[in-house]
Amino acid sequence: MEESKEKNLAEIRKLLKELLVENLSLEDIRPEDIKNDEILFGDGLGLDSLDAVEIVVLLQRNFGLEVKDMKQGREIFYSIDTLARYIYENKKAT
């Protein structure tokens, strides 16, 4: 069971990195350059509030998830790993 969860999380992380690079105009960054635990905003990857809005749209479009509470959003959007865990724990069964 745990192995399957890790495999799913790895797939979600990979997809998230690809989506961020494609949709957030991260010109000099490749998906594989983003570390799972790298801070996404500020001194980390350098994303800003407009990028946060785009991530909300990406979550809705690609995973059917909404983040309504921005305080919760700060925790969810901390890193690729926190985003992937949120998606894994909340995604709709397909």
N, CA, C and O of each residue as an XYZ file, in Angstrom:
376
protein
N       0.829     -1.203      0.000
C       0.000      0.000      0.000
C       0.871      1.265      0.000
O       0.654      2.183     -0.790
N       1.862      1.291      0.904
C       2.738      2.463      1.009
C       3.537      2.683     -0.282
O       3.763      3.821     -0.693
N       3.958      1.593     -0.911
C       4.721      1.694     -2.158
C       3.874      2.314     -3.263
O       4.367      3.118     -4.054
N       2.608      1.939     -3.313
C       1.695      2.484     -4.311
C       1.451      3.977     -4.064
O       1.352      4.759     -5.010
N       1.355      4.367     -2.791
C       1.179      5.784     -2.457
C       2.399      6.581     -2.917
O       2.254      7.645     -3.519
N       3.595      6.073     -2.639
C       4.818      6.771     -3.049
C       4.915      6.875     -4.572
O       5.350      7.897     -5.104
N       4.512      5.822     -5.261
C       4.534      5.847     -6.726
C       3.571      6.912     -7.243
O       3.907      7.672     -8.150
N       2.365      6.963     -6.658
C       1.388      7.976     -7.049
C       1.910      9.382     -6.768
O       1.785     10.279     -7.602
N       2.495      9.565     -5.583
C       3.044     10.882     -5.236
C       4.158     11.279     -6.206
O       4.242     12.440     -6.606
N       4.999     10.340     -6.582
C       6.084     10.623     -7.531
C       5.517     11.064     -8.884
O       6.032     11.992     -9.508
N       4.459     10.395     -9.328
C       3.827     10.762    -10.602
C       3.199     12.151    -10.520
O       3.301     12.940    -11.460
N       2.545     12.449     -9.389
C       1.929     13.762     -9.202
C       3.003     14.849     -9.167
O       2.842     15.899     -9.788
N       4.103     14.601     -8.441
C       5.201     15.576     -8.377
C       5.740     15.885     -9.769
O       5.949     17.046    -10.121
N       5.961     14.834    -10.558
C       6.489     15.008    -11.919
C       5.537     15.850    -12.763
O       5.963     16.774    -13.457
N       4.249     15.528    -12.701
C       3.248     16.278    -13.457
C       3.188     17.732    -12.988
O       3.109     18.642    -13.813
N       3.225     17.958    -11.680
C       3.192     19.325    -11.151
C       4.363     20.149    -11.665
O       4.191     21.297    -12.074
N       5.543     19.566    -11.643
C       6.728     20.290    -12.122
C       6.569     20.660    -13.594
O       6.890     21.778    -13.996
N       6.071     19.717    -14.398
C       5.857     19.989    -15.818
C       4.819     21.092    -16.004
O       5.011     21.993    -16.821
N       3.723     21.025    -15.252
C       2.667     22.041    -15.356
C       3.178     23.422    -14.952
O       2.861     24.417    -15.604
N       3.962     23.486    -13.884
C       4.482     24.784    -13.436
C       5.404     25.392    -14.489
O       5.289     26.574    -14.814
N       6.307     24.591    -15.013
C       7.242     25.109    -16.018
C       6.489     25.556    -17.274
O       6.800     26.605    -17.839
N       5.507     24.772    -17.713
C       4.750     25.101    -18.921
C       3.864     26.332    -18.740
O       3.741     27.149    -19.652
N       3.249     26.465    -17.571
C       2.217     27.477    -17.389
C       2.657     28.746    -16.673
O       1.933     29.741    -16.702
N       3.807     28.740    -16.038
C       4.223     29.906    -15.260
C       5.409     30.644    -15.870
O       6.044     31.453    -15.195
N       5.709     30.383    -17.111
C       6.801     31.076    -17.805
C       8.112     31.003    -17.031
O       8.804     32.007    -16.864
N       8.441     29.815    -16.566
C       9.719     29.605    -15.881
C      10.766     29.268    -16.948
O      11.112     28.105    -17.155
N      11.256     30.306    -17.614
C      12.046     30.123    -18.821
C      13.351     29.356    -18.657
O      13.684     28.523    -19.500
N      14.085     29.619    -17.600
C      15.400     28.994    -17.454
C      15.372     27.778    -16.545
O      16.415     27.330    -16.068
N      14.185     27.244    -16.304
C      14.057     26.119    -15.372
C      13.422     24.935    -16.098
O      12.432     25.078    -16.816
N      14.013     23.779    -15.894
C      13.431     22.538    -16.411
C      12.718     21.842    -15.261
O      13.102     22.021    -14.105
N      11.681     21.047    -15.553
C      10.954     20.366    -14.468
C      11.881     19.599    -13.532
O      11.688     19.614    -12.317
N      12.885     18.932    -14.091
C      13.775     18.117    -13.255
C      14.709     18.966    -12.386
O      15.366     18.439    -11.489
N      14.773     20.291    -12.650
C      15.597     21.182    -11.829
C      14.904     21.574    -10.522
O      15.556     22.042     -9.589
N      13.595     21.385    -10.457
C      12.843     21.788     -9.265
C      12.897     20.660     -8.246
O      12.505     19.528     -8.531
N      13.390     20.984     -7.048
C      13.462     19.980     -5.983
C      12.084     19.817     -5.345
O      11.309     20.771     -5.274
N      11.785     18.611     -4.884
C      10.480     18.331     -4.276
C      10.201     19.191     -3.058
O       9.056     19.569     -2.811
N      11.252     19.508     -2.287
C      11.059     20.259     -1.051
C      11.455     21.731     -1.183
O      11.512     22.451     -0.186
N      11.730     22.182     -2.417
C      12.106     23.575     -2.642
C      10.918     24.498     -2.372
O       9.802     24.232     -2.818
N      11.166     25.572     -1.647
C      10.115     26.558     -1.394
C       9.738     27.190     -2.729
O      10.614     27.609     -3.486
N       8.445     27.261     -3.020
C       8.006     27.746     -4.327
C       7.989     29.270     -4.435
O       8.242     29.822     -5.506
N       7.692     29.946     -3.329
C       7.542     31.406     -3.383
C       8.721     32.109     -2.732
O       9.469     31.513     -1.957
N       8.876     33.402     -3.063
C       9.924     34.203     -2.435
C      11.308     33.738     -2.831
O      11.614     33.596     -4.015
N      12.153     33.499     -1.819
C      13.551     33.170     -2.069
C      13.761     31.790     -2.677
O      14.857     31.482     -3.147
N      12.733     30.962     -2.673
C      12.862     29.629     -3.254
C      12.855     29.710     -4.768
O      13.789     30.235     -5.375
N      11.816     29.195     -5.367
C      11.682     29.195     -6.827
C      11.374     30.595     -7.350
O      11.578     30.879     -8.530
N      10.884     31.468     -6.469
C      10.662     32.864     -6.855
C       9.277     33.152     -7.401
O       9.078     34.172     -8.061
N       8.316     32.279     -7.142
C       6.959     32.535     -7.611
C       6.340     33.686     -6.816
O       6.773     33.997     -5.706
N       5.299     34.322     -7.419
C       4.636     35.436     -6.748
C       3.126     35.197     -6.682
O       2.647     34.114     -7.018
N       2.387     36.212     -6.248
C       0.946     36.044     -6.031
C       0.196     35.730     -7.332
O      -0.794     34.999     -7.302
N       0.639     36.258     -8.452
C      -0.005     35.919     -9.726
C       0.198     34.445    -10.063
O      -0.691     33.786    -10.602
N       1.379     33.946     -9.737
C       1.647     32.519     -9.946
C       0.737     31.670     -9.060
O       0.285     30.602     -9.472
N       0.470     32.150     -7.838
C      -0.421     31.417     -6.928
C      -1.807     31.284     -7.535
O      -2.428     30.226     -7.435
N      -2.296     32.342     -8.161
C      -3.607     32.298     -8.819
C      -3.580     31.265     -9.944
O      -4.529     30.500    -10.116
N      -2.504     31.247    -10.696
C      -2.374     30.277    -11.788
C      -2.329     28.850    -11.252
O      -2.888     27.943    -11.869
N      -1.675     28.641    -10.117
C      -1.633     27.305     -9.524
C      -3.039     26.869     -9.112
O      -3.403     25.706     -9.287
N      -3.829     27.798     -8.564
C      -5.225     27.484     -8.212
C      -5.968     27.002     -9.453
O      -6.696     26.011     -9.397
N      -5.787     27.698    -10.573
C      -6.438     27.315    -11.832
C      -5.939     25.947    -12.299
O      -6.730     25.124    -12.759
N      -4.634     25.699    -12.184
C      -4.072     24.401    -12.588
C      -4.652     23.267    -11.751
O      -4.946     22.193    -12.276
N      -4.818     23.503    -10.452
C      -5.403     22.471     -9.583
C      -6.839     22.173     -9.988
O      -7.260     21.017    -10.001
N      -7.589     23.220    -10.318
C      -8.976     23.019    -10.748
C      -9.025     22.273    -12.074
O      -9.756     21.293    -12.224
N      -8.242     22.747    -13.027
C      -8.295     22.202    -14.384
C      -7.766     20.764    -14.462
O      -8.346     19.926    -15.152
N      -6.672     20.484    -13.758
C      -6.012     19.190    -13.918
C      -6.394     18.148    -12.881
O      -6.253     16.950    -13.126
N      -6.877     18.590    -11.719
C      -7.146     17.637    -10.646
C      -8.549     17.775    -10.061
O      -8.929     16.993     -9.189
N      -9.325     18.754    -10.525
C     -10.676     18.948    -10.007
C     -10.701     19.407     -8.566
O     -11.666     19.145     -7.848
N      -9.647     20.093     -8.128
C      -9.545     20.534     -6.732
C      -9.626     22.047     -6.623
O      -9.156     22.773     -7.499
N     -10.225     22.512     -5.542
C     -10.295     23.943     -5.272
C      -9.639     24.236     -3.933
O      -9.740     23.459     -2.984
N      -8.969     25.368     -3.880
C      -8.404     25.845     -2.620
C      -9.105     27.164     -2.329
O      -8.831     28.176     -2.974
N     -10.004     27.149     -1.362
C     -10.789     28.353     -1.069
C     -10.166     29.176      0.040
O     -10.270     30.402      0.032
N      -9.527     28.529      0.986
C      -8.938     29.193      2.138
C      -7.469     29.509      1.835
O      -6.642     28.600      1.761
N      -7.147     30.785      1.661
C      -5.781     31.130      1.275
C      -4.771     30.868      2.391
O      -3.587     30.678      2.111
N      -5.211     30.854      3.641
C      -4.287     30.481      4.722
C      -3.875     29.018      4.527
O      -2.701     28.666      4.646
N      -4.865     28.180      4.226
C      -4.581     26.779      3.920
C      -3.734     26.711      2.641
O      -2.835     25.878      2.529
N      -4.028     27.584      1.694
C      -3.291     27.621      0.437
C      -1.806     27.849      0.640
O      -0.985     27.261     -0.063
N      -1.451     28.705      1.602
C      -0.026     28.952      1.879
C       0.682     27.670      2.276
O       1.815     27.420      1.864
N       0.007     26.861      3.078
C       0.607     25.585      3.494
C       0.682     24.622      2.318
O       1.693     23.946      2.125
N      -0.385     24.561      1.537
C      -0.442     23.645      0.397
C       0.587     24.035     -0.665
O       1.236     23.164     -1.244
N       0.740     25.323     -0.925
C       1.610     25.812     -1.996
C       3.062     25.988     -1.559
O       3.847     26.599     -2.283
N       3.431     25.472     -0.401
C       4.779     25.663      0.131
C       5.839     25.055     -0.795
O       6.854     25.691     -1.079
N       5.603     23.829     -1.261
C       6.587     23.129     -2.098
C       5.868     22.157     -3.027
O       4.662     21.948     -2.902
N       6.600     21.576     -3.942
C       6.038     20.536     -4.814
C       5.514     19.392     -3.956
O       4.446     18.842     -4.228
N       6.261     19.039     -2.929
C       5.872     17.926     -2.066
C       4.543     18.195     -1.354
O       3.683     17.316     -1.302
N       4.368     19.413     -0.803
C       3.110     19.709     -0.105
C       1.942     19.767     -1.090
O       0.831     19.351     -0.759
N       2.184     20.273     -2.279
C       1.144     20.285     -3.317
C       0.750     18.860     -3.707
O      -0.434     18.538     -3.801
N       1.754     18.013     -3.933
C       1.495     16.630     -4.345
C       0.711     15.884     -3.273
O      -0.208     15.128     -3.588
N       1.067     16.090     -2.013
C       0.350     15.413     -0.922
C      -1.107     15.888     -0.842
O      -2.017     15.091     -0.615
N      -1.310     17.184     -1.031
C      -2.676     17.723     -1.024
C      -3.496     17.089     -2.156
O      -4.634     16.670     -1.947
N      -2.917     17.027     -3.327
C      -3.615     16.441     -4.481
C      -3.909     14.968     -4.211
O      -5.027     14.502     -4.428
N      -2.905     14.243     -3.740
C      -3.086     12.805     -3.474
C      -4.206     12.566     -2.464
O      -5.024     11.663     -2.643
N      -4.243     13.367     -1.413
C      -5.218     13.151     -0.338
C      -6.620     13.659     -0.691
O      -7.596     13.244     -0.065
N      -6.736     14.549     -1.683
C      -8.025     15.173     -1.961
C      -8.580     14.930     -3.358
O      -9.720     15.299     -3.640
N      -7.792     14.316     -4.237
C      -8.270     14.153     -5.610
C      -9.497     13.243     -5.663
O      -9.678     12.335     -4.852
N     -10.297     13.526     -6.627
C     -11.501     12.732     -6.841
C     -11.091     11.402     -7.457
O     -10.197     11.346     -8.300
N     -11.728     10.373     -7.045
C     -11.429      9.048     -7.617
C     -11.831      9.066     -9.087
O     -12.914      9.527     -9.447
N     -10.934      8.553     -9.926
C     -11.228      8.538    -11.374
C     -11.521      7.147    -11.846
O     -11.788      6.940    -13.030
